[in-house]
Amino acid sequence: MNYIIIFLISMIPLAELRVAIPTGIAMGVSVLPAYAICILGNLLPMPFVYLFSHRLLEWGKNKKFFRFCIEKGKSAGRKLQDTAGRGLFIALVLFIGIPIPGTGAWTGILAASILRMDFKKSIMACLCGIMLAGVIMAISSIGVLNLLDIN
């Protein structure tokens, strides 16, 4: 049951594996199974987000909220492209992989969709970023839980 819980948590936008891995470890799930389950859960929705988010935003572009999302996404995408240049793949990996608020797989794949990055490269960057974030969260979770003597 714990595996299902952390799998589902890792699929939730904003929570993703940044919440799922520490939750799993605190629930007594071993680090490697928690890591693997959370990576799969976080990656599973990404092809669908990539393929359908841009279409959804374009469909709703006459609505204020959707127009705001498109403008913000394009603006952020242009800045990312200008800064990263040819290193856009690495920039996307780091954007997804460094676990700070406002970043993650959902946001990163949405940016890739708005930038019209190649689908395969976007998914690969997403996978690499998720794996990086998973390592960072697993290591930090183990450290924090050991300090708190919770496990």
C-alpha positions as CSV (number, residue, x, y, z in Angstrom):
1,M,0.0,0.0,0.0
2,N,2.9,2.4,0.8
3,Y,4.2,1.9,-2.7
4,I,0.9,2.9,-4.2
5,I,0.7,6.0,-2.0
6,I,4.2,7.3,-3.0
7,F,3.6,6.4,-6.6
8,L,0.5,8.6,-6.6
9,I,2.1,11.4,-4.7
10,S,4.9,11.6,-7.2
11,M,2.4,12.2,-10.0
12,I,0.9,15.3,-8.3
13,P,2.1,18.6,-9.7
14,L,4.2,20.7,-7.3
15,A,4.5,17.7,-4.9
16,E,6.1,15.3,-7.3
17,L,9.0,13.2,-6.0
18,R,10.1,16.1,-3.8
19,V,7.3,15.1,-1.4
20,A,7.0,11.4,-2.4
21,I,10.5,10.3,-1.6
22,P,10.7,11.7,1.9
23,T,7.2,10.4,2.6
24,G,8.1,6.9,1.4
25,I,11.3,6.9,3.5
26,A,9.4,8.2,6.5
27,M,6.8,5.4,6.0
28,G,9.6,2.8,6.1
29,V,10.0,2.1,2.4
30,S,13.7,1.4,1.5
31,V,15.5,4.1,-0.4
32,L,16.1,2.3,-3.7
33,P,12.5,1.1,-4.1
34,A,11.1,4.5,-3.1
35,Y,13.5,6.2,-5.6
36,A,12.5,3.8,-8.4
37,I,8.7,4.0,-7.7
38,C,8.8,7.8,-7.5
39,I,10.8,8.2,-10.7
40,L,8.2,6.1,-12.6
41,G,5.3,7.9,-11.0
42,N,6.7,11.3,-11.8
43,L,7.7,10.4,-15.3
44,L,4.4,8.7,-16.3
45,P,2.3,11.8,-17.0
46,M,5.0,13.8,-18.7
47,P,4.4,12.6,-22.3
48,F,0.8,13.4,-22.0
49,V,1.5,16.8,-20.4
50,Y,3.9,17.6,-23.3
51,L,1.5,16.5,-26.0
52,F,-1.7,18.1,-24.7
53,S,-0.7,21.1,-22.6
54,H,0.2,23.3,-25.6
55,R,-3.1,22.3,-27.3
56,L,-5.0,23.1,-24.2
57,L,-3.4,26.5,-23.8
58,E,-4.0,27.3,-27.5
59,W,-7.6,26.2,-27.2
60,G,-8.2,28.5,-24.3
61,K,-6.1,31.4,-25.5
62,N,-9.2,33.7,-25.6
63,K,-9.5,33.3,-21.8
64,K,-7.5,35.6,-19.6
65,F,-5.9,32.7,-17.5
66,F,-4.7,30.7,-20.6
67,R,-3.4,33.9,-22.3
68,F,-1.5,34.7,-19.1
69,C,0.0,31.2,-19.1
70,I,1.0,31.4,-22.7
71,E,2.6,34.8,-22.4
72,K,4.5,33.8,-19.2
73,G,5.6,30.5,-20.7
74,K,6.9,32.1,-23.9
75,S,8.6,34.9,-22.0
76,A,10.3,32.4,-19.7
77,G,11.1,30.2,-22.6
78,R,12.8,33.0,-24.6
79,K,14.9,33.9,-21.5
80,L,15.9,30.3,-21.0
81,Q,16.8,29.9,-24.7
82,D,18.8,33.2,-24.7
83,T,20.7,32.2,-21.6
84,A,21.2,28.5,-22.5
85,G,21.7,28.9,-26.2
86,R,22.6,25.4,-27.5
87,G,22.6,24.1,-23.9
88,L,18.9,24.1,-23.7
89,F,18.8,20.3,-23.0
90,I,21.1,20.7,-20.0
91,A,19.3,23.8,-18.8
92,L,16.0,21.8,-18.8
93,V,17.6,18.9,-16.9
94,L,18.9,21.3,-14.3
95,F,15.6,23.2,-14.1
96,I,13.7,20.0,-13.4
97,G,16.5,18.4,-11.3
98,I,17.2,21.0,-8.8
99,P,14.4,20.7,-6.2
100,I,13.4,24.3,-5.5
101,P,9.9,25.7,-5.5
102,G,8.5,26.4,-8.9
103,T,10.6,23.9,-10.7
104,G,10.0,20.2,-11.5
105,A,8.9,17.9,-14.2
106,W,5.4,19.4,-14.7
107,T,6.8,22.9,-15.1
108,G,9.8,21.8,-17.1
109,I,7.8,19.7,-19.6
110,L,5.3,22.5,-20.0
111,A,8.1,24.9,-20.8
112,A,9.5,22.4,-23.3
113,S,6.1,22.1,-24.9
114,I,5.7,25.9,-25.2
115,L,9.2,26.1,-26.6
116,R,8.3,23.4,-29.1
117,M,11.4,21.4,-28.1
118,D,11.8,18.0,-29.7
119,F,9.5,15.4,-28.0
120,K,12.2,12.8,-27.4
121,K,14.8,15.3,-26.2
122,S,12.2,16.8,-23.9
123,I,11.3,13.4,-22.3
124,M,15.0,12.5,-22.0
125,A,15.7,15.8,-20.3
126,C,12.7,15.3,-18.0
127,L,13.9,11.8,-17.1
128,C,17.4,13.0,-16.4
129,G,16.1,15.9,-14.3
130,I,13.7,13.6,-12.4
131,M,16.6,11.2,-11.6
132,L,18.8,14.1,-10.4
133,A,16.0,15.4,-8.2
134,G,15.4,11.9,-6.9
135,V,19.0,11.5,-5.9
136,I,19.1,14.9,-4.2
137,M,15.8,14.2,-2.3
138,A,16.8,10.7,-1.3
139,I,20.1,11.9,0.1
140,S,18.6,14.9,1.9
141,S,15.7,12.8,3.2
142,I,18.0,10.2,4.7
143,G,20.1,12.9,6.3
144,V,17.1,14.8,7.8
145,L,15.4,11.7,9.0
146,N,18.6,10.5,10.7
147,L,19.1,13.9,12.3
148,L,15.5,13.7,13.6
149,D,16.0,10.0,14.5
150,I,12.7,9.2,12.8
151,N,13.6,5.9,11.0
